[in-house]
Amino acid sequence: MRLVEDNPLPTTVVAPQWRVIELITVAQVQLLADDRSGAAQSLDTAIQEAAVQRLPHQLRRIVRTSGTRLPAQHAAASQSLDQIRSEMAA
């Protein structure tokens, strides 16, 4: 949790999907530390970025991470995932 709180500034530029992966991983740590508010905030940002970047795998990770502990994030990620699926089917 200390590493999450003392997040250093990035020294390199990475692909945008890695930012989403980082946010989900941070949320998992926050949930383990029982910081639901911080986890919800991290996942909200991850959902927005994953939807814009069209990253269904990361949206599935968010669904699994949020589970029953963060129902609003679970629902938002599921909705974004359904939207991407329907667009791909069209």
N, C-alpha and C positions, 0 to 999 in steps of 0.2 A: 504494500500500500504506500510505503514511503516513496518508492520509485514513481508511482503514479502521481502522487502529490507534488513531487519535485521534478516534474517532467522537463527535461532540458530542451532547449531550442534545437531543432533539427540542424545538422551540419551538412546534409546532402539533400538533393531533391529526389523524391521517389515518385513512382507512378501513383496516380490518384487512388487506385483501388487499395493501395497499402495503407492509406489514411483510414479508410473504412475498416480494414482489418485491425488496425491499431485501436480504433474506437471500440470495436466489439471486444477485443481482448481487455482493454481497460475496464469496460463495463463488467466483464466476468470477474475481474479482480475486485472491483467495487462491490459487487454482489457478495463475494466471499467475505468481504469486510463488513457486510450488512449496511452498505451505503446505497440504499435504494434510490435516493434522490440523485446522487451523482451518476449512478448506473443508468437511470432513466434519461438523464441529460445526454450522456454519451451515446446511448442508443438512439435517441431522437435525432441527433446529428448524423449518426451512421445511417439511419433509415433514409433521411433526406438525400444524402450523398449516394447511397447505393441505388436509390430510385433514379436519380439523375444519370448516374453512370451505367444504369441497367445491369446490375450485378445480382442476379437471382441467387447465386450460391451464398452470397453474404447476407441477403435477406433471410434465407433459410437459417443461417447461423444466428441471426438476431431472433428469429422465432424460437429457436431452441434455447438461446440464452435467456430470453425474457420469461419464457414459460408461464407459470401461474403467478410468479412473484411480481411481474410488471405487465398486467393485462393490457394497458393502453398501448404499450410498445409492441406487444405481441399482436394485437389487432392491427396496428398501423403497418407493421412489417408484412403481415399476412395479406392485407389489402394491396400493398404495393407489389407484392409477389404475384397476386392474382391478376393485377393489371398488366404486369409484364407478360405473364403467360397468355392472357387474352390477346395482347398485341402481337405476340409471336405466332399465335394460331390464325390470326386474320390474314 
